[in-house]
Amino acid sequence: MSASTADSTSSERPRLGRDFPWLWWSAAVSSLGDGATIAAAPLLASRLTDDPRLIGAASVAFTAPFILFGIPAGLLLDRVDIRAMMVRVDFARAALLAVLTLGILGGWGGLPLLYVCMFLLGTGEVLCRNAAQVLVPFITPKDGLATANARIMAAQEAGAGFVGPLVGALLFGVAMALPFGVDAATFLCSAVLVSRIRRTRPVEPGTDRTGVLSQMLAGARWLYGHHLLRSLALVSCLINLAGSAMLAVLVVHSGRILHLGPFGYGALLACQAVGAVVASRFAPALTQRLGREGALVATAALIATSETVLAAASSAYAAGAALAIFACGTVTWNVVVVVLRQTLVPQHLLGRANSVYRLVAWGGLPIGAAAGGFLAAEVGTRAVFGAGAVVMAVVAAALLVGARRRWITRAEQSSVRSAEQTPRPTGET
């Protein structure tokens, strides 16, 4: 191989760091187990009760910690050794699922135990998902951040959104306790994999000099004062609102409009996971080609297009393609925005600012689900998709205006100037 060819190959493959494979495998293995539990938990609840509200409460228990503990989780991540915390949380989740497995086998694993386990598993997910995003820039060179984040997102989407649910449903058919026991094993594997990471973010001195409330609010104040990230958080909220409304009524739409059964509905969800994996492969190249401003405009346009197709088409194939396009847009958006957070937020505030950002962004999930259900009941599922298309078209137009003003480039230049002019604080700000 010639020297020029070797240089070209190295430039096309950004360095990810020797610790990154351990983090990636941890995300892949634990997401596979997550997907199995996410599929098995409602199935278990349906065996224990016929009340749809009690069945749905299992999902509510899992997602509630994302809203309740977002900001406290960020404070914790800025005060502890992230790698050690991830190992402990994975061991705790393995023990929790072992208890649930034994409860099912012993006949004492009822709904209360399921709710408690799902709530605590969701709490662990909040901690570890945020921790992984905070850890990536400490183990990966800056030129590899986009690729590193894309690969982790692909592993999470493929595991939790595609392979995991299929495995979980299959294992549940064999034995109700089996998917939960398998998930416990995946968390044990994840803990071992994370423990192999050699680098971690150092715990800085002086983090206990101010009150807990002041430290929690420091990330929120910083994010509110940063025009670019504050705006992106609000746009992410709108994207999640439109996506959550779409997914909330998709099962109704697949039955009434597309005339699909349960397997067909599962195939639609699989299309979304496939689109996410494809996007994770090409998102870094697309971002490099279009620039970050252009990539964000393209993602919003893709999401608007997918919602339009869902609103207009009656073909299951068209709906599957639309869901794949939707996932391509959301994953590409996340790749760009996560890297921006990792590079623009001061390192000593990264955990807290990241958690506040996600709290704002995820705020659109319950609102969108509720709005989608209400709108579908009043005027039909197509109206839900149409409304989402309108929202995302407006978002794309606003992002296009920002792109012409080069708002991301200007924000980065401003951050560099501020970092050069402002001395690094020794304590909390």
N, C-alpha and C positions, 0 to 999 in steps of 0.2 A: 504494500500500500504506500502510495507516495505521501510526501509530507503535506502537500496541499489537500489531499483527500482526507488525511487524518485530521487536519485543522478544521476542514468543513464538517466532518462528523462530530467533532467535539463541540463545534459551535451550534450544531443542530440539536445536541443533547445536553441541555443545561445540567450542571452539577446539582445533585440533590443532597449530598452529604452522606457520610457513611452510617449515620444513625437513622436516616429516613426510612430504610426498608423495615426496621423494627416497628416504627410507628405505623407504617402502611399496613403491615401484616396484622398488627393489633386492631386497627380500624376494620380491616376486612373480616377477620374472624369474629370479633364482637358484633359487627353489624349483621353477619349471618345469623348469629344467635338471636339478636334483637328481632330480626324479621320473623323468625320462627315463633317467638313469644307473642309478637304483635298479632300474628295470625291465630295462634292457639288460644290466647286469652279470651277473645269474644266467643270462640267455640266452646271453651270451658264454661263461660258464663251462661251460654245458651243451654248447656246441659243441666245447669243448676236452677234456672228460672226461665219462664216464658215472657217475662215483662221486658219489653224493649228498652225501657228506661234504665232498668237494672243492668241489662246487657251493655248498653252504651256507657254506663258509669265506669266500666273498666277502662275504656279509652280516655274518659275524662280524668280519671285518677292518674293515668300515665302522663297526660299533657299538662295538667295543672301546675306541676313544679316549674315548667318553662316560664310561666308568668310569675309565680310566687317567689321563686328563688333566683331569678336572673341576676339582679343587682348584688345580693349577698354572695352569690357564687363568684362574681367578678372580684369582689373584695378579697375573698378567700384565696383566689388564684394569685393575687398580687402580694400575698403574705406567706406563702408556703412553697416548698419544693414541689413543683408541678409533677415531675416524674414520680416521686414517692407517693403523692396524693393519688395519681391515677392508678398505681399499683394497689393501694389500699382500697380504693373504691371498687376496683374490679374483683378483688377478693371478697369484699362485702356483698357485692351483687351475686357472686357465685354462691355464697353461703345462704343468701336470701332465697335464691331459686332452689337450692337444695331443700330448704324448709318447705317451700311450696310443693316440690316434687314428693317429699315424704308425706305431706298433708293429703295430697291426692291419693297416693297409694294406701294411706291409712284410713281414708274415709272421713277425715276431719278438715279437709281443705275446702271450706265453703266460700261464699262470696266475700265475707269480711276479710278473710286472709288474702284472697285474690286482690281486693282493692288496696289493702295495705302494701302488698308486694308490688303492685303496679305503680303506686305512688312513690315508693322508695326507689324502684328501678328508674322512674322518670327523673327523680332527684339526682341519681347517679349519672344519668344521661346528660343532664344540664351541666354538671361539673366536668365530665370527661370530654364532651363536645367542645365546650369553651376552652378547656385545657389544651386540647390538641391544636386548636387554632392559635393559641398563645405560644405553644411550644415550637411550632413549625419554623418561625423566623429565627429561632435560636439554634436549630440544627441544620437548616438549609440555607445555602448562599442566596443572596438577594436575587440573582439572575435565574434561580430555579424555583422561586416562590409560586409563580403561576402554574408551572407543571406539577409541583408538589401538592398544592391545594386541589388541582383538578384530579389527580390520581386518588387522593383521599376521598374526595366527593364521589368519584366513580365507584370506589370500593364500598362506600356507605350506601349508595343508591342501589348497586347490584345486590348487596347482601340483604339490606333491610327492605328493599322495594320489589325484589324479583325472586332471587334464589331462596332467601330465608322464608318468606311466606309459603312458597310451594313446599319446601321441606317441612315447615311447621305443620301445615295441613295434612301432609302425608303421614308424618309421625303421630299426629293426634289420632288419625284413623287406626293406627296400630295400637296405641295405648295413650290415654289422656295425659299421663304424667311425662311421657317420653320427650316431647319438645322442650319442656321446662328443664328437664335434666340435661339435655343436650346444650341448652343455653348456659346452664351453670358451668359446663365443661368449657364452653367457648370463652367465658370470662376468666377462668383459670388460665387458659392458654394466653389470653390477652395480657393478663398480669405478668406472666413470665416474659412475654415479648417486650413489653414496656420496660421491664427491669433491665433489659439488655442495652437500652439507650444509655450512652456514656455521657452525653452533654445534656444539660438542662439549664433553665434560666436561674441565675443565682438569686438567692433571697437577700435583698438589700437591707442594710442596717437602717434603723430610724423609722421603720414602718409602723411602730406602735406609739409614736409621739403625739398623735392627735386622736380624737375620739373616733369611734367606729362610724357614727353617722356622718361625720365630716369626711372620712375616707370614702365611704360609699358614695357620697354626693360629688366627690372630686371628679370621678369619671363622667358623671352626668353633666357637670358644669363644663368640663372640657369639650364633650361632644356637642353640647348646645352652642358653644362658642366657635365651633368649626363649621363654617357654612357648607362646605362640600359634603362632609360625612353626615351632618345633620340632614341635609337634603336627600342624600342617598338612603338614609334610614327611613325617611317618610315615603320615598318612592318604593322601597322594599316592602313597606307596610301595604301600599296599594297593590303591588304585585301579589303579595300573599293573600290579600283580601279577594282579588279576582280568582286566584288559583284555588283558594279554600272554598269559595262559592261554587266553582266549577266541580270540584271533587265531591262536595256535599250532595250534589244532585245527579252525579254521573250514574250512580246505580239505578236511579229512577229513569233517567234518559235512556240507558242501555236496554232496559226492559220495555218501556213504552214506545220509544221511537225507533230504536235499533233492533228490537225484538230479539235480544240476546238473553241467554240463560246465565246461571252463575258462572259456568266455565268461560263463557264469552266475556263476561264482565272482568274476570280475572285476566283474560288475555288482553283486554284494554289496558289494565294497570301494568301488565308486562310491557306493553308498547312504550309506556312512559319511562319505565326503568331502562329499556334499551336505548331510548333517546338520550337519557341522562349519561349513559356510559359512552355513547358516541360523542356527545358534546364534550365530555371530559378529555377525550383524545384530541379533539381539534380546537378546543377553546383557546389554549395558549397561542396557537398559530394564527387563529382568527384575530385575537387581540393584537398580536404583533403586526398583522397586515393592515387592520383598520384603525389601530390606535385604540386606547381605552375609551375615549369619548365615542368614537364610531362604533366600537363593540357594544357599548351600552345601548346606543340607539338601535342597533341591529337586534339586540335581544328583546327590547320592548316591542319592536315591529314583529318579531317572530311570535311573541306571545299574543299580540293582537290578532295576527293571522290565524293562529290556532283556535282562538275563541270564535273568530268569524266562521271558520270551517265547521266547527261544532254546531254553531247556531243555524247554519244553512243546510248542511248535508244530512242525509238520512241513511248513508252507507256506513256500515261498521268499519270497513277498510279506511274510509276517509276519516272516521273518528279516531281510529288507531293512529293514523298518520298525524292527525292534529295533536294528539296527546304526546307523540314522540317529538313533534316540533315544540310543543309547550315545554317539555323537559329540557330540550336543547337550549331554549332561551333562558330558563331559570338557572340551569347549571352554569352557563356562560356568564350570566350576571353575577352569580355567587363567586366564581373564580376571580373576576375583575375586582369586585368590591372587597372580598376578603383580603386580597393582596394590598389594596389601598389602605385598609385598616391596619394591617400588619406593618406597613411602612410609614404611615403618617402619624399614628398614635404614639406618643412617648412610651418607651418601654416600661417605665415604672407605673404607667396607667393602663397598659394594654388590656389586662384582665377586666378591669372595671368598665372602661370605655367600650370594650367589645361586648360585655354583657348588657350594658344599657342599650347599645345599638340593636342587639338581638331582641331585647325586650320590646323596643319600639316596632321593629320589623315584624315580630311574631304577634304583636297586638292585632294585626289584621286577620289572623287565622280564625279566632272564634267569631269575630264580627262578620267575616265573609261567610262562614258556615251558616250562621243564623240568618243573614240576609238572603243567602242563596235559597235556603229552605222556604223562607216566607215568600220570596218572589216566585219560586217554582209552583208553590201551592196556589198563588193568585193568578198567574198568567202563563205558567208552563216553563219547562226547562230551557227552551230555546231563548227565552227572554233573559235568563241568567247569563248564558254565554254571550248574548248580544250586548248586555250591559258591561260585561267584562271586556269585550272587544272595544267598546267606546272608551272605557277608562284607560286601557292600555294604549289606544291611539293618541289620547291626550298626553299620556306620559311620554310616548315616543316623540311627539312634537315638542314637548318641553325639553327633553333631553337633546334634541337636535339644536335647539336654541343655545343650550349650554355648550354643546360640542363646538359650535361656531365661535363661541367666546373662549374656547380652550380652558374650561373651568377646572379640569383636573390638573392640567399642566401648570396653570397659575397657582392652584392650591399647593402643589408640590414645591414650586419655587418659593412660595411664601413660607412654607414649613421649614425649608432649608435656611432661609434668612433668619427666621425666628430662632432656630436651633443654634445658629452661629452667634446671635446677639444675646441670647439668654443663657446664663450659666445653669448647669445641671443642679437641681435642688438636692440637698443632702437629706432632707426629711420629706414628709408628705406635703403636697400642695393643696 
